[in-house]
Amino acid sequence: MNTEEMLLQQMQQMQETINKLADQQTTRETLKGDTIPFIDYMERWLEGDHDWRINTAERYKDLYRLHIKPFFQGVMLSEVDYDMLDAYIRDRKSCLSSGTVQKLKTCLISPALKKAVIRKLIKDNPATLLDTVKVKNKHKRALLDEEIVKLNEVSRPHRLWIAIPLLLYTGMRRSELLGLRWTDIDFKQKTININRDFVSTRTKGNILTDTKTEGSARPVSIPSGLVAMLENYRSTEGKGKTYVISQSKQDKQVDPHNFSRLFRKWCTKADIKGISPHSTRHTYCTMATEEGIDTFTIMRQVGHTTSRMLESVYVHKRTNEMQERGAEKLGAVLDNLMGA
């Protein structure tokens, strides 16, 4: 190849490079993310159409206001890149729990940027390149047998004593318990139909809503012992009430915060630490597993659509009794085989 041909080839390569840069510049000029502040975009996205419960939406907006808006002041939407997000996540990890940082990333920033890509405001979503936030779960524990006995004893004198059996025999959530009406209970079929939650919200106060998830609306089978307790309660403390857990002077639901305070009072009196009303749900799942009830049945009872949540969150090792029983059972087989 002579000098003239080499020069011609170099000129062609330079022209190709210029054309590529020009194409990139043209593409960039068509993206509106250059002119939209990130926090303005996030606020519009938060007010958009989301399949969130009211209290979930309130929680996400609080997370945005406290932990996203201050960090991204003055940043344009198209300026949010991997390096900026990586620095942001590392900064938040230093002062927030891993679970909260995970929510900031996967529930707010990433889906918001994904929507911006769909709307062609930015070219790609840099949040997808971030490392997974390893969440250190701090779940409520299950109650021990002796704690169940104590909790039942201290709550019995109270007019709302039925709450403890209902929570422990069914594994229902506090919100489901407080939204439960007598008409939701089929005494003949020994079934409770869970179809609403009573929740506390910051903006709308206490309200009845649909259940937490679509799978949470469900029939729950109850044993004869609980049926008898409910029949007794309906004819005494619950007489003339619409809601099973009702206020003393009015035919209305009990405030969720007031119920939690009552539950804590019972726990203090029983000298039980580290539990909440939701711990009874963990207890139900743990005890059902210990008794050999199959996973699918437990999922149907508590309203889980997958076994992952049940197995990773709700089933606890209360004691080593299961291991001991397993060792004895296997040992008996081996003893027979080995002539021990």
C-alpha positions in Angstrom: 0.0 0.0 0.0 1.5 3.3 -1.1 1.5 6.6 0.8 -1.5 8.0 -1.1 -3.6 4.9 -0.3 -2.6 5.0 3.3 -3.7 8.7 3.6 -7.0 7.9 1.9 -7.7 5.0 4.3 -6.9 7.2 7.3 -9.2 9.9 6.0 -12.0 7.4 5.6 -11.5 6.1 9.2 -11.5 9.7 10.5 -14.7 10.4 8.6 -16.3 7.2 10.0 -15.3 8.4 13.5 -16.8 11.8 12.9 -20.0 10.3 11.6 -20.3 8.1 14.7 -19.8 11.1 17.0 -22.3 13.1 15.0 -24.8 10.3 15.3 -24.3 10.1 19.1 -24.7 13.8 19.4 -27.8 13.8 17.4 -29.3 11.0 19.5 -28.3 12.8 22.7 -30.0 16.0 21.5 -33.3 14.1 21.0 -33.3 13.0 24.7 -35.3 15.3 27.0 -33.5 14.0 30.0 -30.9 16.7 29.5 -33.4 19.4 30.4 -35.4 17.7 33.2 -34.1 17.8 36.8 -34.0 14.4 38.3 -36.0 15.3 41.4 -38.7 16.9 39.2 -39.0 13.7 37.2 -39.0 11.6 40.4 -41.8 13.6 41.9 -44.0 13.3 38.8 -43.2 9.6 38.6 -44.3 9.1 42.3 -47.6 10.8 41.6 -48.2 8.5 38.6 -50.3 5.4 38.4 -48.8 2.7 40.7 -50.3 -0.5 42.1 -49.5 0.6 45.6 -51.5 0.5 48.8 -52.0 3.9 50.5 -49.6 3.2 53.3 -47.0 1.8 50.9 -47.3 5.0 48.7 -46.8 7.1 51.8 -43.8 5.2 52.9 -42.2 5.5 49.4 -42.8 9.2 49.3 -41.2 9.6 52.7 -38.2 7.6 51.5 -37.9 9.8 48.5 -38.2 13.1 50.5 -35.7 12.0 53.1 -33.1 10.0 51.2 -33.3 10.8 47.5 -34.3 14.4 47.0 -31.5 15.9 49.1 -28.8 13.9 47.3 -29.8 14.6 43.8 -30.5 18.4 44.1 -29.4 20.2 40.9 -28.8 16.9 38.9 -30.4 16.5 35.5 -32.1 13.2 34.7 -29.6 12.3 32.0 -26.7 13.0 34.4 -27.7 10.1 36.7 -25.1 7.5 35.7 -23.7 4.3 37.2 -20.9 6.1 39.1 -23.3 8.6 40.7 -25.8 5.8 41.7 -23.0 3.6 43.1 -21.7 6.5 45.2 -25.2 7.2 46.4 -25.9 3.6 47.4 -22.6 3.4 49.3 -23.4 6.6 51.1 -26.9 5.4 52.1 -25.5 2.1 53.3 -23.4 4.0 55.9 -26.5 5.3 57.7 -29.5 3.1 56.7 -30.4 -0.5 57.0 -29.7 -2.8 54.1 -33.5 -3.3 53.7 -34.1 0.4 53.3 -31.3 0.8 50.8 -32.7 -2.1 48.9 -36.1 -0.3 48.7 -34.5 2.9 47.5 -32.8 1.0 44.7 -35.4 -1.5 43.6 -38.7 0.1 44.5 -37.9 3.7 43.6 -34.8 4.6 41.6 -34.6 1.6 39.2 -38.3 1.5 38.2 -38.4 5.3 37.8 -35.4 5.2 35.5 -36.9 2.2 33.6 -39.9 4.3 32.9 -37.7 7.2 31.7 -36.1 4.8 29.2 -39.5 3.7 28.0 -40.5 7.3 27.5 -37.2 7.9 25.7 -36.1 10.6 28.1 -32.8 8.7 28.7 -31.0 6.1 26.7 -30.5 3.4 29.3 -31.1 2.6 33.0 -27.8 2.7 34.9 -29.4 1.2 38.0 -29.5 -2.2 36.4 -25.7 -2.3 36.5 -25.5 -1.8 40.3 -24.6 -4.7 42.6 -27.4 -6.4 44.5 -27.9 -5.0 47.9 -27.5 -7.8 50.4 -30.3 -7.5 52.9 -29.7 -8.5 56.5 -33.1 -9.7 57.6 -34.2 -9.0 61.1 -37.5 -10.8 61.3 -39.8 -11.2 64.2 -39.3 -14.4 66.1 -41.8 -17.1 66.9 -43.2 -17.5 70.4 -42.1 -20.4 72.5 -44.8 -22.7 73.9 -44.5 -21.3 77.5 -44.8 -17.7 76.1 -48.0 -18.7 74.3 -49.4 -20.0 77.6 -48.4 -16.8 79.4 -49.8 -14.5 76.7 -53.1 -16.3 76.7 -53.3 -16.1 80.5 -52.7 -12.3 80.8 -55.0 -11.4 78.0 -58.0 -13.5 79.2 -59.4 -11.0 81.6 -59.6 -8.3 78.9 -62.7 -7.9 76.8 -60.6 -8.3 73.6 -59.1 -11.7 74.7 -60.3 -13.4 71.5 -57.6 -11.6 69.6 -54.8 -13.9 70.8 -56.6 -17.1 69.8 -57.6 -15.6 66.4 -54.0 -14.6 65.7 -52.4 -17.8 66.8 -54.9 -20.3 65.4 -55.1 -18.6 61.9 -51.8 -16.7 61.3 -53.7 -13.7 60.1 -52.2 -10.2 60.0 -53.1 -7.5 62.5 -54.8 -5.5 59.7 -56.9 -8.6 58.7 -57.9 -9.2 62.4 -59.1 -5.6 62.8 -61.1 -5.7 59.6 -62.8 -8.9 60.5 -66.6 -8.9 60.8 -68.9 -11.5 62.3 -70.4 -12.0 58.9 -67.0 -13.1 57.6 -67.1 -16.2 59.9 -69.0 -19.3 58.7 -69.5 -21.3 61.9 -71.0 -24.3 60.2 -68.2 -24.6 57.6 -65.6 -23.6 60.2 -64.2 -21.0 57.9 -63.1 -17.4 58.2 -63.3 -15.4 55.0 -60.5 -12.7 54.9 -61.3 -10.0 52.4 -60.2 -6.7 53.8 -57.6 -4.9 55.9 -58.1 -2.1 58.5 -55.0 0.0 58.3 -53.7 3.3 59.6 -52.5 5.9 57.0 -50.9 9.3 57.6 -53.1 11.2 55.0 -56.5 9.5 55.3 -56.5 8.2 58.9 -57.8 4.7 59.6 -59.4 3.1 56.6 -60.7 -0.2 55.2 -58.8 -1.4 52.2 -58.4 -4.5 50.0 -56.1 -7.1 51.4 -52.3 -6.7 51.1 -52.1 -8.8 47.9 -54.6 -10.5 45.7 -53.6 -13.8 47.2 -54.3 -12.5 50.7 -58.0 -12.6 50.1 -58.7 -16.1 51.2 -60.8 -18.6 53.2 -59.1 -19.8 56.4 -60.1 -23.1 57.9 -60.4 -23.0 61.7 -60.5 -25.9 64.2 -63.4 -26.7 66.4 -61.8 -25.3 69.5 -61.6 -21.8 68.0 -65.1 -22.1 66.7 -66.3 -22.7 70.2 -64.3 -19.8 71.6 -65.8 -17.5 68.9 -69.3 -18.6 69.6 -68.8 -17.9 73.3 -67.3 -14.5 72.5 -70.1 -13.5 70.1 -72.7 -14.1 72.8 -70.8 -12.1 75.4 -68.2 -9.4 74.7 -69.0 -9.4 71.0 -72.7 -9.3 71.3 -74.4 -6.7 69.0 -71.1 -5.8 67.3 -70.3 -5.7 63.6 -66.6 -6.2 64.0 -65.1 -9.1 66.0 -62.4 -6.8 67.5 -64.6 -3.8 68.3 -64.5 -0.7 70.4 -66.1 -1.0 73.8 -68.6 1.9 73.5 -69.0 2.2 69.7 -69.7 -0.4 67.0 -66.4 0.5 65.2 -63.0 -1.1 64.6 -60.2 -0.7 67.1 -57.5 1.7 66.1 -54.4 -0.3 64.9 -52.0 1.7 67.1 -54.2 1.2 70.1 -54.4 -2.5 69.5 -50.6 -2.7 69.2 -50.3 -0.8 72.5 -52.6 -3.3 74.1 -50.6 -6.2 72.8 -47.4 -4.7 74.2 -49.1 -4.2 77.5 -50.0 -7.9 77.5 -46.4 -8.8 76.6 -45.0 -6.7 79.4 -47.3 -8.3 81.9 -46.3 -11.7 80.7 -42.6 -10.7 80.7 -42.2 -11.5 77.0 -39.7 -9.5 75.0 -39.0 -9.0 71.3 -42.4 -9.8 69.8 -45.3 -7.8 68.2 -48.7 -8.8 66.8 -47.0 -10.0 63.6 -45.0 -12.4 65.7 -48.1 -14.6 66.0 -48.1 -15.0 62.2 -44.5 -16.3 62.4 -45.5 -18.5 65.3 -48.4 -20.0 63.3 -46.1 -20.8 60.3 -43.4 -22.3 62.5 -45.7 -24.5 64.6 -47.6 -25.7 61.5 -44.2 -26.7 59.9 -43.1 -28.4 63.1 -46.4 -30.4 63.1 -45.7 -31.7 59.5 -48.4 -29.6 57.8 -47.4 -29.4 54.1 -46.1 -26.1 52.7 -49.0 -25.6 50.2 -51.6 -25.9 53.0 -49.8 -23.3 55.1 -49.5 -21.0 52.2 -53.2 -21.2 51.5 -54.0 -20.5 55.2 -51.8 -17.4 55.5 -52.2 -16.0 52.0 -48.8 -16.6 50.5 -48.6 -17.2 46.7 -45.0 -18.6 46.8 -43.1 -20.7 49.3 -40.0 -18.5 49.3 -41.5 -16.0 51.8 -42.8 -18.7 54.0 -39.5 -20.6 54.1 -37.1 -17.6 54.3 -39.1 -15.4 56.6 -41.8 -17.1 58.5 -40.5 -20.5 59.6 -38.2 -20.3 62.6 -36.3 -22.9 64.6 -37.9 -22.4 68.0 -36.0 -25.2 69.7 -33.9 -28.2 68.6 -36.9 -30.6 69.2 -37.3 -31.3 65.4 -33.6 -32.2 65.1 -33.9 -34.4 68.2 -36.9 -36.2 66.9 -35.3 -36.6 63.5 -32.1 -38.0 65.1 -34.1 -40.5 67.2 -36.2 -41.6 64.2 -33.2 -42.2 62.0 -31.3 -43.7 64.9 -34.0 -46.3 65.4 -33.7 -47.4 61.8 -29.9 -47.6 62.0 -30.1 -49.4 65.3 -32.2 -52.1 63.6 -29.8 -52.4 60.7 -26.7 -52.5 62.8 -28.0 -54.7 65.6 -27.4 -52.1 68.2 
